[in-house]
Amino acid sequence: MNGRVPIDRTRRAALGSLLALACVVLGTPGCATGTHRPSPRGRSAIEEVHLFGVPVALHLDGRPVPDAVGVRVYASNNGRAHGLPIAKGRLEIVMFDGVFDPPATPVPKPLKIWSFGPRELVPFAAETSLGTGYQLALRWGNDRPTGTAVTVLARYTTPDGTAFESSTTSIPLK
């Protein structure tokens, strides 16, 4: 298994509620920012990635030790305020052990990278007031963090190899 977990409707609803609460409580941490001007690449071209993390690690296996992170990802561009569906390219969620701020610290080696093509994202897509987003509960499997928190970011790579990253979000493990 690749670490991705299908979520039943009850867990999906609970995770959605947690993600919504996280967005309200935490404001907009983890969002890419920029000025909004028409995109030179077109209305459907993705040029920004926004990551919202659940404020705590998840216990998907029912044991008292966390085994996953929950995130919601939106892709957008300067010409459209709502989340766009990812119809091509690749979305990665990158997890690092510990807390860091990329502009001030050299980026450490990732602990785990989950990678999704457009077809793999379909089961995780949801329409919200923010547009099309992807709700993911990601198990880290054998790549267990050793610290008290993890840092995650989303990276979208276009078919031509251009990459866009979200800001980082730290998630406590306890």
C-alpha positions as CSV (number, residue, x, y, z in Angstrom):
1,M,0.0,0.0,0.0
2,N,1.2,3.5,-0.8
3,G,0.2,5.2,2.5
4,R,-3.0,6.7,1.2
5,V,-6.1,5.7,3.0
6,P,-9.6,5.7,1.5
7,I,-11.9,7.5,4.0
8,D,-15.4,6.3,4.7
9,R,-18.2,8.9,4.7
10,T,-18.2,9.4,8.5
11,R,-14.5,9.9,8.7
12,R,-14.6,12.2,5.6
13,A,-17.3,14.3,7.3
14,A,-15.3,14.5,10.5
15,L,-12.1,15.3,8.7
16,G,-13.9,18.0,6.7
17,S,-15.3,19.5,9.9
18,L,-11.8,19.5,11.4
19,L,-10.4,21.1,8.3
20,A,-13.1,23.8,8.2
21,L,-12.5,24.5,11.9
22,A,-8.7,24.7,11.3
23,C,-9.3,27.2,8.5
24,V,-11.5,29.4,10.7
25,V,-9.4,29.2,13.8
26,L,-6.0,29.5,12.1
27,G,-7.0,32.0,9.5
28,T,-5.0,31.4,6.3
29,P,-1.7,29.9,7.4
30,G,-0.1,27.8,4.7
31,C,-1.5,29.8,1.8
32,A,0.5,31.0,-1.0
33,T,0.1,34.8,-1.5
34,G,0.5,37.2,-4.3
35,T,-1.1,40.0,-6.1
36,H,-4.2,39.1,-8.1
37,R,-3.9,40.1,-11.7
38,P,-5.0,38.2,-14.8
39,S,-3.0,35.1,-15.5
40,P,-0.8,35.3,-18.6
41,R,-1.2,31.5,-18.9
42,G,-5.0,31.4,-19.0
43,R,-8.0,31.0,-16.6
44,S,-7.5,27.3,-16.0
45,A,-3.6,27.4,-15.6
46,I,-2.5,26.6,-12.0
47,E,0.0,29.1,-10.7
48,E,-0.6,28.9,-6.9
49,V,-1.1,26.2,-4.3
50,H,-2.7,26.7,-1.0
51,L,-2.4,24.2,1.9
52,F,-4.6,24.0,5.0
53,G,-3.6,21.5,7.6
54,V,-5.6,19.9,10.4
55,P,-4.2,21.4,13.6
56,V,-3.3,18.0,15.1
57,A,-1.9,14.7,13.8
58,L,-4.5,12.0,13.1
59,H,-5.0,8.6,14.6
60,L,-6.4,6.6,11.7
61,D,-5.6,3.2,13.0
62,G,-7.4,3.7,16.4
63,R,-4.2,3.5,18.4
64,P,-3.2,6.3,20.8
65,V,-0.1,7.2,18.7
66,P,-0.7,9.5,15.6
67,D,-0.1,7.9,12.2
68,A,-1.2,10.5,9.7
69,V,-1.7,14.1,8.8
70,G,-4.8,15.7,7.3
71,V,-4.6,18.4,4.7
72,R,-6.8,20.2,2.2
73,V,-5.2,21.6,-0.9
74,Y,-6.5,24.2,-3.4
75,A,-4.9,25.1,-6.7
76,S,-5.6,28.5,-8.2
77,N,-4.2,31.3,-10.4
78,N,-4.1,35.1,-10.4
79,G,-7.1,35.3,-12.8
80,R,-9.5,33.2,-10.6
81,A,-10.1,33.4,-6.9
82,H,-11.7,29.9,-6.6
83,G,-9.8,26.6,-6.4
84,L,-9.3,24.9,-9.8
85,P,-9.5,21.2,-10.5
86,I,-6.1,19.6,-11.1
87,A,-6.6,18.1,-14.6
88,K,-2.9,17.6,-15.5
89,G,0.5,17.8,-13.8
90,R,1.3,16.4,-10.4
91,L,0.5,17.3,-6.8
92,E,2.9,16.4,-4.0
93,I,2.5,16.7,-0.3
94,V,5.9,16.9,1.3
95,M,6.4,16.2,5.0
96,F,9.4,17.1,7.1
97,D,10.4,16.0,10.6
98,G,10.2,19.0,13.0
99,V,9.3,22.6,12.6
100,F,11.1,25.0,10.3
101,D,10.6,28.2,8.3
102,P,12.0,27.8,4.8
103,P,13.1,31.4,4.2
104,A,15.2,31.4,7.4
105,T,16.4,27.8,7.4
106,P,18.0,25.5,4.9
107,V,15.3,23.1,3.8
108,P,15.9,19.7,5.4
109,K,15.5,16.4,3.6
110,P,11.8,15.4,3.3
111,L,10.7,12.6,5.6
112,K,7.8,11.5,3.3
113,I,6.4,12.6,-0.1
114,W,3.0,11.6,-1.3
115,S,2.5,12.1,-5.1
116,F,-0.8,12.3,-7.0
117,G,-1.7,12.5,-10.6
118,P,-5.1,13.9,-11.7
119,R,-6.8,10.5,-11.8
120,E,-5.5,9.7,-8.3
121,L,-6.9,12.9,-6.9
122,V,-10.5,12.3,-8.1
123,P,-11.7,10.4,-5.0
124,F,-10.3,13.2,-2.8
125,A,-11.9,16.1,-4.6
126,A,-14.6,18.2,-3.0
127,E,-16.4,21.4,-4.0
128,T,-16.5,24.0,-1.2
129,S,-17.1,27.7,-1.0
130,L,-13.4,28.1,-1.9
131,G,-13.8,26.1,-5.1
132,T,-12.4,22.7,-6.0
133,G,-10.2,21.3,-3.2
134,Y,-8.6,18.0,-2.3
135,Q,-9.1,16.6,1.2
136,L,-6.3,14.1,2.1
137,A,-5.7,11.9,5.1
138,L,-2.1,10.7,4.6
139,R,-0.5,8.0,6.6
140,W,3.2,8.2,7.1
141,G,3.7,4.4,7.5
142,N,7.3,3.5,8.3
143,D,8.4,7.1,7.8
144,R,7.5,7.9,11.4
145,P,8.5,11.4,12.6
146,T,10.8,11.6,15.6
147,G,10.1,15.1,16.8
148,T,7.1,16.7,18.4
149,A,5.7,18.2,15.2
150,V,6.0,17.9,11.4
151,T,6.1,20.6,8.7
152,V,4.1,20.0,5.5
153,L,3.9,21.8,2.2
154,A,2.1,21.2,-1.1
155,R,3.9,21.3,-4.4
156,Y,2.2,21.4,-7.8
157,T,4.3,20.6,-10.9
158,T,2.9,21.5,-14.3
159,P,3.4,19.1,-17.3
160,D,6.2,21.4,-18.5
161,G,8.1,21.0,-15.2
162,T,7.3,24.4,-13.6
163,A,6.7,23.9,-9.8
164,F,4.6,26.0,-7.4
165,E,4.8,25.5,-3.7
166,S,2.5,26.5,-0.9
167,S,3.7,28.1,2.3
168,T,4.6,25.5,5.0
169,T,2.2,24.5,7.8
170,S,3.4,22.9,11.1
171,I,1.3,20.2,12.7
172,P,1.9,19.1,16.3
173,L,2.1,15.4,16.9
174,K,0.8,15.4,20.5
